[in-house]
């Protein structure tokens, strides 16, 4: 409900009604809505991190891996219909900062490893500044969630993520990597 309708919009009454329990039952487990939001966002971030780690453990080529991760994250965030990042930042800044720090550390490790593997396998250029590329990738991913920069009516989330990922990969691939990328794009109508 938080991802579909927003953290601010969903009330404890809404949650209780959706789950078929009383509001009092929720309060026996969570001191207040802030604690519930904190637990939900932490659980979601950890679940996504575990799913990404499972994808990485499959040892696909690095380009395919990035597309699998994008697909997994989009499914788990339900295309972020309500801009949860923005709402967390505005209404729950401490939670937002904590989740952002976790996302940064997790994404940094994943992207750095992906780039290192891509370079060693010949899919990515060998002259890349891996620390810079991993940070610019994170920065770009977080910027795509800013509805002031990318209004959803002009930039649908799925198209925006596809375009950003292609933009990122095209900037770092070798000719071999470009062949793999083009094959993925041409065989992937989504």
PLY file of the C-alpha trace (Angstrom):
ply
format ascii 1.0
element vertex 190
property float x
property float y
property float z
element edge 189
property int vertex1
property int vertex2
end_header
0.00 0.00 0.00
2.86 2.38 0.80
4.40 1.83 -2.65
1.06 2.12 -4.43
-0.46 5.06 -2.58
2.42 6.71 -0.74
3.70 6.77 2.81
1.85 9.94 3.72
-1.44 8.96 2.07
-1.83 5.56 3.72
-3.24 5.77 7.22
-3.09 3.19 9.98
-6.85 2.74 9.46
-6.22 1.97 5.77
-3.63 -0.64 6.72
-5.87 -2.21 9.35
-8.78 -2.43 6.90
-6.57 -3.93 4.17
-5.23 -6.59 6.53
-8.59 -7.27 8.17
-7.31 -6.47 11.65
-7.84 -3.69 14.14
-5.64 -0.63 14.34
-4.95 -1.62 17.94
-3.40 -4.87 16.71
-0.96 -2.92 14.53
-0.04 -0.73 17.51
0.79 -3.80 19.59
3.62 -4.47 17.11
4.60 -0.93 16.13
4.79 2.04 18.47
3.67 4.45 15.74
3.41 4.86 11.97
7.02 6.06 11.73
8.26 2.79 13.25
6.08 0.84 10.82
7.37 2.83 7.83
10.93 2.30 9.05
10.43 -1.47 9.36
8.68 -1.73 5.97
11.32 0.26 4.11
14.18 -1.60 5.79
12.57 -4.94 4.98
12.00 -3.94 1.34
15.57 -2.63 0.94
17.02 -5.82 2.46
14.76 -8.04 0.32
15.80 -6.22 -2.84
19.46 -6.46 -1.81
19.14 -10.23 -1.27
17.42 -10.62 -4.64
20.17 -8.64 -6.37
22.81 -10.79 -4.66
21.02 -13.91 -5.90
21.06 -12.55 -9.47
24.78 -11.74 -9.16
25.45 -15.28 -7.91
24.13 -16.66 -11.23
27.33 -15.36 -12.88
25.62 -14.14 -16.05
27.61 -11.85 -18.26
27.70 -8.38 -16.67
25.37 -6.75 -19.22
22.69 -9.43 -18.87
23.11 -9.17 -15.10
22.29 -5.44 -15.11
19.12 -6.06 -17.14
18.05 -8.87 -14.78
18.64 -6.61 -11.78
16.62 -3.80 -13.37
13.75 -6.19 -14.09
13.83 -7.57 -10.52
13.90 -4.11 -8.91
11.05 -2.83 -11.11
8.89 -5.79 -10.13
9.64 -5.35 -6.42
9.08 -1.61 -6.42
5.88 -2.00 -8.44
7.06 0.80 -10.75
6.95 3.18 -7.78
3.56 4.65 -8.63
3.57 7.06 -5.69
7.19 8.30 -5.65
8.12 6.69 -2.33
11.65 8.12 -2.35
10.33 11.68 -2.49
7.75 11.02 0.21
10.33 9.41 2.49
12.63 12.39 2.00
9.87 14.90 2.74
7.95 13.20 5.56
10.47 10.74 7.05
13.93 12.29 6.48
15.78 10.11 9.01
14.41 6.95 7.43
15.19 8.32 3.96
18.79 9.05 4.95
19.23 5.59 6.43
17.73 3.83 3.42
19.73 6.03 1.02
22.99 5.16 2.80
22.11 1.45 2.63
21.19 1.75 -1.07
24.41 3.61 -1.85
26.63 1.03 -0.12
24.76 -1.89 -1.67
24.68 -0.40 -5.16
28.33 0.66 -5.00
29.47 -2.86 -4.17
27.27 -4.43 -6.83
28.15 -1.98 -9.62
31.87 -2.02 -8.83
31.94 -5.82 -8.98
29.88 -5.79 -12.19
32.26 -3.33 -13.85
35.38 -5.20 -12.70
33.97 -8.44 -14.09
32.87 -6.72 -17.30
36.36 -5.32 -17.83
38.03 -8.68 -17.15
35.64 -10.46 -19.55
36.13 -7.89 -22.30
32.56 -6.49 -22.27
33.55 -3.13 -20.73
36.46 -0.87 -21.61
39.61 -1.38 -19.58
40.30 2.35 -19.07
37.28 3.00 -16.84
37.56 4.76 -13.49
35.44 2.19 -11.66
34.84 4.31 -8.57
33.68 7.25 -10.69
31.44 5.11 -12.94
29.80 3.36 -9.97
29.08 6.71 -8.30
27.75 8.35 -11.46
25.53 5.30 -12.02
24.10 5.65 -8.50
23.64 9.40 -8.99
21.83 8.85 -12.27
19.59 6.15 -10.86
18.54 8.34 -7.96
18.02 11.33 -10.27
15.63 9.35 -12.46
13.32 9.15 -9.43
13.06 12.93 -9.22
9.67 13.80 -10.72
10.70 17.43 -11.19
13.44 16.30 -13.59
11.50 13.40 -15.10
7.73 14.00 -14.84
6.00 10.59 -15.01
3.53 11.74 -17.65
6.44 12.55 -19.98
8.85 9.82 -18.80
7.05 6.57 -17.88
9.10 4.70 -15.25
9.74 1.55 -17.30
10.88 3.50 -20.37
12.98 5.83 -18.23
14.77 2.91 -16.56
15.34 1.17 -19.90
16.75 4.36 -21.42
18.98 5.08 -18.43
20.40 1.55 -18.32
21.10 1.58 -22.06
22.72 5.02 -21.73
24.95 3.77 -18.89
26.00 0.59 -20.64
26.67 2.25 -24.02
29.11 4.58 -22.28
31.28 1.78 -20.91
31.12 -1.11 -23.40
33.68 -2.45 -25.83
32.61 -3.51 -29.35
32.00 -7.00 -27.91
29.82 -5.52 -25.16
27.91 -3.44 -27.71
27.02 -6.62 -29.62
25.68 -8.20 -26.43
23.76 -5.03 -25.54
22.20 -4.74 -28.99
21.20 -8.40 -28.88
19.49 -7.89 -25.51
17.71 -4.73 -26.65
16.57 -6.25 -29.95
15.30 -9.44 -28.29
13.61 -7.64 -25.40
10.36 -5.96 -26.48
9.59 -4.80 -22.88
0 1
1 2
2 3
3 4
4 5
5 6
6 7
7 8
8 9
9 10
10 11
11 12
12 13
13 14
14 15
15 16
16 17
17 18
18 19
19 20
20 21
21 22
22 23
23 24
24 25
25 26
26 27
27 28
28 29
29 30
30 31
31 32
32 33
33 34
34 35
35 36
36 37
37 38
38 39
39 40
40 41
41 42
42 43
43 44
44 45
45 46
46 47
47 48
48 49
49 50
50 51
51 52
52 53
53 54
54 55
55 56
56 57
57 58
58 59
59 60
60 61
61 62
62 63
63 64
64 65
65 66
66 67
67 68
68 69
69 70
70 71
71 72
72 73
73 74
74 75
75 76
76 77
77 78
78 79
79 80
80 81
81 82
82 83
83 84
84 85
85 86
86 87
87 88
88 89
89 90
90 91
91 92
92 93
93 94
94 95
95 96
96 97
97 98
98 99
99 100
100 101
101 102
102 103
103 104
104 105
105 106
106 107
107 108
108 109
109 110
110 111
111 112
112 113
113 114
114 115
115 116
116 117
117 118
118 119
119 120
120 121
121 122
122 123
123 124
124 125
125 126
126 127
127 128
128 129
129 130
130 131
131 132
132 133
133 134
134 135
135 136
136 137
137 138
138 139
139 140
140 141
141 142
142 143
143 144
144 145
145 146
146 147
147 148
148 149
149 150
150 151
151 152
152 153
153 154
154 155
155 156
156 157
157 158
158 159
159 160
160 161
161 162
162 163
163 164
164 165
165 166
166 167
167 168
168 169
169 170
170 171
171 172
172 173
173 174
174 175
175 176
176 177
177 178
178 179
179 180
180 181
181 182
182 183
183 184
184 185
185 186
186 187
187 188
188 189
